Amino acid sequence: DFAPVPVCVRCSLCADRPVLASAGDVAGHMRETHGLVFRKLGHMALSMQAYVDAWAQLLAEEPAVGVITVDPETHEKDKAIRERVHREALDAVLAQQAVERRGVALEPRKCLFCRQQCETRAVLFRHAYREHSFNIGLPDNLVQVDEFLHILESKLAAQQCLYCEKTFTSPAVLRKHMRKKKHFKISAHNRLYDRFYVVNYAEPGRSWEEIEAEVDEDASEADEWAGWEEDRALPALALFDRHECPSSEACWAYMREQCGFDLPSVRSAAGLDFYATVRLLNLIRLCSDAHRCFACSKQFSGTEPLVEHLRAAGPAHMVPPEEGSKAWEDGRDYLRPVVDNDPLLMAFETDPEPEDDENDEDGSRRRLEESKRRLREQIEGMSLEDAGELVSASE
């Protein structure tokens, strides 16, 4: 078990605004002092202050009498508060992630486990995975990366295992433990790391490891069925005119031909990561359903004039609108699919991979697993001394 993550929440319902130091303190104070019994309060851990403030505002407008049980599954106003608070927190963390990608993510940093100096964060995480089998999940899912890495460095400097957090007598003993136990990873049960993963803001109550486990399970099931039947492509609807194509690949090709819309080029030019791309695709669908150009917000009388406008404007017109412009509606969750089970939201990451491995941000699962296998074979044939000493961050 891991220690509870400390928080600093001031109760907005009290005149003196006392400081509460944990989620348990918040729950106990609300129950004993204000008669509020919150269910699933842990799901609000990353936005606790905003959540408490929102409830203080609600009770100021609608005073409550007696003990109230607040369950988001049955309490409509609590559900609305949680959705709003989660949306605001997600928008803020995505904005912060975008700033980091243009700034500190491009600065050099030394590997956590060896003396290798990596040019950027992307190179650092790729090196840690391929050379040390250190798994943090998808790098695109990280935010506040400098603080995250500082915590990991501090633990290693204290000769503490990153996964189980046991402390050892020397770097060599720590390294041997982490290799033997396969602890070159962090625990998804350690709430200390929740705030560094964007998925915890997008899907509160679920960890990045649970999300990726679902992906792995789906991939495993696909492999099992591969020998029995051919993969069936899902039909996809074009973004601008809802034309149905037999597959996602056919749909991307159709939109390139009809409107000059080439998603890889748009993503590259605008520097869009996974989440920003999902938001853009959903925005385009909403605008197109309203017969409005997503790029310039010009209104049209129907689908045909809209498509003709896009075709005449050409690829140079396909520029995502700036955040805060009138194209983005206030309060709408653009990560929520406009089309249920939209294949395009699941297929845009499967574009052909670049030939140069060093420019491939995620790489294919097959290449990564092969790299891990080769690394294990090399380590098995080496002594601990040959494998090199684990270098602490304090050196």
C-alpha positions as CSV (number, residue, x, y, z in Angstrom):
1,D,0.0,0.0,0.0
2,F,1.1,3.5,-0.8
3,A,0.8,6.5,1.5
4,P,-2.1,8.9,0.8
5,V,-1.2,11.8,-1.4
6,P,-1.3,15.1,0.7
7,V,-3.6,17.8,-0.6
8,C,-4.2,21.4,0.5
9,V,-7.9,22.3,0.4
10,R,-9.5,25.2,2.1
11,C,-13.2,24.6,3.1
12,S,-15.1,27.4,1.3
13,L,-18.2,26.5,3.4
14,C,-16.5,27.7,6.6
15,A,-15.9,31.4,7.5
16,D,-12.4,30.7,8.6
17,R,-11.6,28.4,5.6
18,P,-9.7,25.7,7.5
19,V,-7.0,23.8,5.6
20,L,-7.7,20.1,5.0
21,A,-4.7,18.0,4.2
22,S,-6.1,14.8,2.6
23,A,-9.2,13.6,0.8
24,G,-10.1,11.7,3.9
25,D,-10.0,15.0,5.9
26,V,-12.2,16.6,3.3
27,A,-14.8,13.8,3.5
28,G,-14.8,13.8,7.3
29,H,-15.0,17.5,7.6
30,M,-17.9,17.8,5.1
31,R,-19.8,15.0,6.8
32,E,-19.3,16.1,10.4
33,T,-19.4,19.9,10.0
34,H,-21.8,20.4,7.0
35,G,-23.9,17.2,6.8
36,L,-22.6,16.4,3.3
37,V,-21.8,12.7,2.7
38,F,-19.9,12.6,-0.6
39,R,-19.7,9.3,-2.6
40,K,-16.7,8.7,-5.0
41,L,-15.0,11.8,-3.6
42,G,-11.6,10.3,-4.7
43,H,-12.6,10.9,-8.3
44,M,-12.3,14.6,-7.6
45,A,-8.8,14.4,-6.1
46,L,-7.1,16.3,-8.9
47,S,-9.7,19.1,-8.7
48,M,-10.7,19.0,-5.1
49,Q,-10.5,22.8,-4.4
50,A,-12.6,23.7,-7.4
51,Y,-15.1,21.0,-6.5
52,V,-15.5,22.2,-2.9
53,D,-15.7,25.8,-4.1
54,A,-18.5,24.9,-6.5
55,W,-20.5,23.2,-3.8
56,A,-20.0,26.2,-1.5
57,Q,-21.5,28.4,-4.3
58,L,-24.4,26.0,-4.8
59,L,-25.2,25.9,-1.0
60,A,-25.0,29.7,-0.8
61,E,-27.8,29.8,-3.4
62,E,-29.8,26.8,-2.2
63,P,-29.2,26.1,1.5
64,A,-29.5,22.5,2.6
65,V,-31.2,21.1,5.7
66,G,-30.1,17.9,7.5
67,V,-27.7,15.3,6.2
68,I,-27.4,15.0,2.4
69,T,-25.9,12.1,0.6
70,V,-24.2,13.3,-2.6
71,D,-23.9,10.5,-5.2
72,P,-23.0,11.7,-8.8
73,E,-25.0,8.8,-10.2
74,T,-28.3,10.1,-8.7
75,H,-27.6,13.7,-7.7
76,E,-28.0,15.7,-11.0
77,K,-26.6,18.9,-9.7
78,D,-23.5,17.2,-8.3
79,K,-23.1,15.4,-11.7
80,A,-23.2,18.7,-13.5
81,I,-20.7,20.2,-11.0
82,R,-18.3,17.3,-11.6
83,E,-18.6,17.5,-15.3
84,R,-17.9,21.2,-15.4
85,V,-14.9,21.0,-12.9
86,H,-13.4,18.0,-14.9
87,R,-13.8,19.9,-18.2
88,E,-12.1,23.0,-16.8
89,A,-9.3,21.0,-15.3
90,L,-8.8,19.1,-18.5
91,D,-8.7,22.3,-20.6
92,A,-6.1,23.8,-18.2
93,V,-3.9,20.7,-18.2
94,L,-4.0,20.4,-22.0
95,A,-3.0,24.1,-22.3
96,Q,-0.1,23.5,-20.0
97,Q,0.9,20.4,-21.9
98,A,1.0,22.5,-25.1
99,V,3.2,25.1,-23.5
100,E,5.6,22.4,-22.2
101,R,5.9,20.8,-25.7
102,R,7.1,24.1,-27.1
103,G,9.5,24.8,-24.2
104,V,11.0,22.5,-21.6
105,A,10.3,19.3,-23.7
106,L,12.9,20.5,-26.2
107,E,15.6,20.9,-23.7
108,P,18.3,18.3,-23.1
109,R,18.2,16.0,-20.0
110,K,20.3,13.1,-18.7
111,C,18.8,9.6,-18.5
112,L,17.6,8.5,-15.1
113,F,19.6,5.3,-15.3
114,C,22.8,6.0,-17.1
115,R,25.0,8.9,-18.2
116,Q,23.4,9.3,-21.6
117,Q,22.5,12.9,-22.4
118,C,19.3,13.0,-24.4
119,E,18.5,16.0,-26.6
120,T,14.7,16.2,-25.9
121,R,12.1,14.6,-23.7
122,A,10.9,12.4,-26.6
123,V,14.4,11.1,-27.1
124,L,14.8,10.6,-23.3
125,F,11.6,8.5,-23.0
126,R,12.4,6.5,-26.1
127,H,15.9,5.8,-24.8
128,A,14.6,4.8,-21.3
129,Y,12.2,2.3,-22.9
130,R,14.5,0.8,-25.4
131,E,17.7,0.7,-23.4
132,H,16.3,0.2,-19.9
133,S,12.8,-1.3,-20.5
134,F,11.5,1.6,-18.3
135,N,7.7,1.9,-19.0
136,I,5.8,5.1,-18.1
137,G,3.0,4.5,-20.5
138,L,2.5,6.8,-23.5
139,P,4.7,9.9,-23.3
140,D,1.9,11.9,-25.0
141,N,-0.2,11.2,-21.9
142,L,2.2,13.1,-19.6
143,V,2.0,16.7,-18.3
144,Q,4.2,18.6,-15.7
145,V,7.0,16.4,-17.0
146,D,9.9,18.2,-15.3
147,E,8.3,17.8,-11.9
148,F,7.5,14.1,-12.7
149,L,11.1,13.4,-13.6
150,H,12.4,15.3,-10.6
151,I,10.4,13.0,-8.3
152,L,11.8,9.9,-10.1
153,E,15.3,11.3,-9.8
154,S,14.9,12.0,-6.1
155,K,13.7,8.4,-5.4
156,L,16.6,6.9,-7.3
157,A,19.0,9.2,-5.5
158,A,17.6,7.9,-2.2
159,Q,18.1,4.3,-3.6
160,Q,14.4,3.7,-3.6
161,C,12.6,1.4,-6.1
162,L,10.3,3.4,-8.4
163,Y,7.7,0.6,-8.4
164,C,7.4,-0.8,-4.8
165,E,9.3,2.1,-3.1
166,K,11.5,-0.2,-1.0
167,T,14.8,1.4,0.0
168,F,18.1,-0.4,-0.6
169,T,21.7,-0.1,0.6
170,S,23.4,0.8,-2.7
171,P,22.6,1.6,-6.4
172,A,23.9,-1.8,-7.4
173,V,21.5,-3.6,-5.0
174,L,18.7,-1.4,-6.2
175,R,19.5,-2.1,-9.8
176,K,19.6,-5.8,-9.2
177,H,16.2,-5.7,-7.4
178,M,14.5,-3.7,-10.2
179,R,15.8,-6.0,-12.8
180,K,14.9,-9.2,-11.0
181,K,11.5,-8.1,-10.0
182,K,10.9,-6.3,-13.3
183,H,10.3,-3.0,-11.4
184,F,11.5,-0.7,-14.2
185,K,8.1,1.0,-14.1
186,I,5.9,3.0,-11.8
187,S,2.9,1.6,-10.0
188,A,-0.5,2.8,-11.3
189,H,-1.8,2.3,-7.7
190,N,0.5,5.0,-6.4
191,R,-1.8,8.1,-6.4
192,L,1.3,10.3,-6.2
193,Y,1.6,10.1,-10.0
194,D,-2.0,10.6,-11.0
195,R,-1.7,14.4,-11.7
196,F,1.1,13.8,-14.3
197,Y,-1.2,11.7,-16.6
198,V,-3.7,13.5,-18.8
199,V,-6.0,10.5,-18.9
200,N,-6.7,11.0,-15.2
201,Y,-8.3,14.4,-16.1
202,A,-10.1,13.0,-19.1
203,E,-11.4,9.9,-17.4
204,P,-11.4,10.5,-13.6
205,G,-11.3,7.3,-11.5
206,R,-9.3,5.3,-14.1
207,S,-5.5,5.1,-14.3
208,W,-3.3,5.2,-17.3
209,E,-2.4,1.6,-16.7
210,E,-6.1,0.5,-16.8
211,I,-6.6,2.3,-20.1
212,E,-3.5,0.8,-21.7
213,A,-4.4,-2.7,-20.3
214,E,-7.6,-2.4,-22.3
215,V,-5.7,-1.6,-25.4
216,D,-3.3,-4.6,-24.8
217,E,-6.3,-6.9,-24.2
218,D,-8.0,-5.7,-27.4
219,A,-4.7,-6.3,-29.3
220,S,-4.4,-9.8,-27.8
221,E,-7.9,-10.7,-28.8
222,A,-7.3,-9.4,-32.3
223,D,-4.2,-11.6,-32.5
224,E,-6.2,-14.7,-31.4
225,W,-8.8,-14.2,-34.1
226,A,-6.3,-13.3,-36.8
227,G,-5.9,-16.9,-37.8
228,W,-9.7,-17.5,-38.1
229,E,-10.9,-14.6,-40.1
230,E,-9.7,-11.6,-42.1
231,D,-9.7,-8.3,-40.3
232,R,-12.9,-6.5,-41.0
233,A,-12.6,-2.8,-41.7
234,L,-15.2,-0.5,-40.1
235,P,-17.1,1.9,-42.4
236,A,-16.3,5.5,-41.7
237,L,-18.2,8.8,-42.4
238,A,-16.3,11.6,-44.1
239,L,-15.9,14.7,-41.9
240,F,-17.4,17.3,-44.3
241,D,-20.3,15.6,-46.1
242,R,-21.0,12.3,-44.1
243,H,-20.1,10.3,-47.2
244,E,-19.8,6.7,-46.1
245,C,-16.5,4.9,-47.0
246,P,-15.8,1.2,-46.5
247,S,-12.8,1.9,-44.2
248,S,-10.9,4.7,-42.4
249,E,-8.1,4.5,-45.0
250,A,-10.6,4.9,-47.8
251,C,-12.2,7.8,-45.9
252,W,-8.9,9.7,-45.5
253,A,-8.2,9.2,-49.2
254,Y,-11.7,10.4,-50.1
255,M,-11.3,13.6,-48.1
256,R,-7.8,14.3,-49.6
257,E,-9.3,13.9,-53.1
258,Q,-12.5,15.9,-52.5
259,C,-11.4,18.7,-50.3
260,G,-7.6,18.5,-50.1
261,F,-7.8,17.7,-46.4
262,D,-4.7,15.7,-45.4
263,L,-4.7,15.1,-41.7
264,P,-0.9,14.2,-41.4
265,S,0.0,17.5,-43.0
266,V,-2.5,19.4,-40.8
267,R,-1.2,17.8,-37.6
268,S,2.5,18.4,-38.6
269,A,1.9,22.1,-39.5
270,A,-0.1,22.8,-36.4
271,G,1.9,20.6,-34.0
272,L,-1.1,18.7,-32.9
273,D,-0.7,15.8,-30.4
274,F,-3.2,13.0,-29.9
275,Y,-5.7,14.9,-27.8
276,A,-5.6,18.0,-29.9
277,T,-6.3,16.0,-33.0
278,V,-9.3,14.3,-31.4
279,R,-10.7,17.7,-30.5
280,L,-10.1,19.0,-34.0
281,L,-11.8,16.1,-35.7
282,N,-14.9,16.4,-33.4
283,L,-14.9,20.2,-34.1
284,I,-14.9,19.6,-37.8
285,R,-17.8,17.2,-37.6
286,L,-19.9,19.7,-35.5
287,C,-19.1,22.6,-37.9
288,S,-19.9,20.5,-40.9
289,D,-23.2,19.3,-39.5
290,A,-24.0,23.0,-39.0
291,H,-22.9,23.7,-42.6
292,R,-20.1,26.0,-41.3
293,C,-16.4,26.0,-42.3
294,F,-14.3,24.9,-39.4
295,A,-11.3,27.0,-40.5
296,C,-13.0,30.4,-41.1
297,S,-16.4,30.0,-39.5
298,K,-18.2,31.0,-42.7
299,Q,-21.8,29.8,-42.8
300,F,-23.3,28.0,-45.9
301,S,-26.8,27.0,-46.9
302,G,-26.0,23.3,-47.1
303,T,-23.3,20.6,-47.5
304,E,-22.6,21.0,-51.2
305,P,-21.7,24.8,-50.9
306,L,-19.5,24.0,-47.9
307,V,-17.6,21.3,-49.7
308,E,-17.2,23.5,-52.8
309,H,-15.8,26.3,-50.5
310,L,-13.3,23.9,-49.0
311,R,-12.3,22.5,-52.4
312,A,-11.8,26.0,-53.8
313,A,-9.8,27.2,-50.8
314,G,-7.4,24.3,-51.0
315,P,-5.1,22.7,-48.4
316,A,-3.7,26.0,-47.3
317,H,-7.1,26.8,-45.9
318,M,-7.2,23.7,-43.6
319,V,-5.8,25.5,-40.5
320,P,-7.2,24.6,-37.1
321,P,-8.8,27.7,-35.5
322,E,-7.0,29.2,-32.5
323,E,-8.2,28.3,-29.0
324,G,-10.6,30.9,-27.8
325,S,-11.9,31.8,-31.3
326,K,-15.6,31.7,-32.0
327,A,-15.2,28.3,-33.7
328,W,-14.8,26.7,-30.3
329,E,-18.0,26.7,-28.3
330,D,-17.7,27.5,-24.6
331,G,-18.4,24.6,-22.3
332,R,-18.4,21.9,-25.0
333,D,-16.3,18.8,-24.4
334,Y,-14.6,18.3,-27.8
335,L,-13.0,15.0,-26.6
336,R,-16.4,13.4,-26.6
337,P,-17.1,11.7,-30.0
338,V,-19.7,13.4,-32.2
339,V,-20.2,10.0,-33.9
340,D,-20.4,7.0,-31.7
341,N,-17.4,4.6,-32.1
342,D,-16.1,7.0,-34.8
343,P,-13.4,4.9,-36.6
344,L,-11.5,8.0,-37.7
345,L,-10.7,8.8,-34.0
346,M,-9.1,5.4,-33.7
347,A,-7.3,5.3,-37.1
348,F,-5.4,8.5,-37.5
349,E,-2.5,7.3,-35.4
350,T,-2.0,4.4,-37.9
351,D,-0.5,6.5,-40.7
352,P,2.6,5.0,-42.3
353,E,5.6,5.3,-39.9
354,P,8.6,7.3,-40.9
355,E,11.6,5.4,-42.2
356,D,13.9,7.0,-39.6
357,D,13.4,5.3,-36.3
358,E,14.8,8.3,-34.4
359,N,12.0,10.5,-35.7
360,D,9.3,8.0,-34.8
361,E,7.7,9.3,-31.5
362,D,5.9,6.1,-30.5
363,G,7.3,3.5,-32.7
364,S,5.5,0.3,-33.4
365,R,4.8,-2.2,-30.7
366,R,6.6,-4.9,-32.7
367,R,9.8,-2.9,-32.8
368,L,9.7,-2.0,-29.2
369,E,9.1,-5.6,-28.1
370,E,11.9,-6.7,-30.3
371,S,14.2,-4.1,-28.7
372,K,13.2,-5.3,-25.2
373,R,13.9,-8.9,-26.2
374,R,17.4,-8.1,-27.5
375,L,18.2,-6.1,-24.4
376,R,17.2,-8.9,-22.1
377,E,19.4,-11.3,-24.1
378,Q,22.3,-8.9,-23.8
379,I,21.8,-8.5,-20.1
380,E,21.6,-12.2,-19.5
381,G,25.0,-12.6,-21.0
382,M,26.6,-9.9,-19.0
383,S,27.8,-9.7,-15.4
384,L,26.4,-7.0,-13.1
385,E,29.7,-5.1,-13.4
386,D,29.5,-5.3,-17.2
387,A,26.0,-4.0,-17.2
388,G,27.1,-0.8,-15.6
389,E,26.3,1.0,-12.4
390,L,22.9,2.7,-11.9
391,V,23.8,6.4,-11.7
392,S,21.9,8.4,-9.2
393,A,20.5,11.8,-10.1
394,S,22.7,13.4,-7.6
395,E,25.9,12.7,-9.6
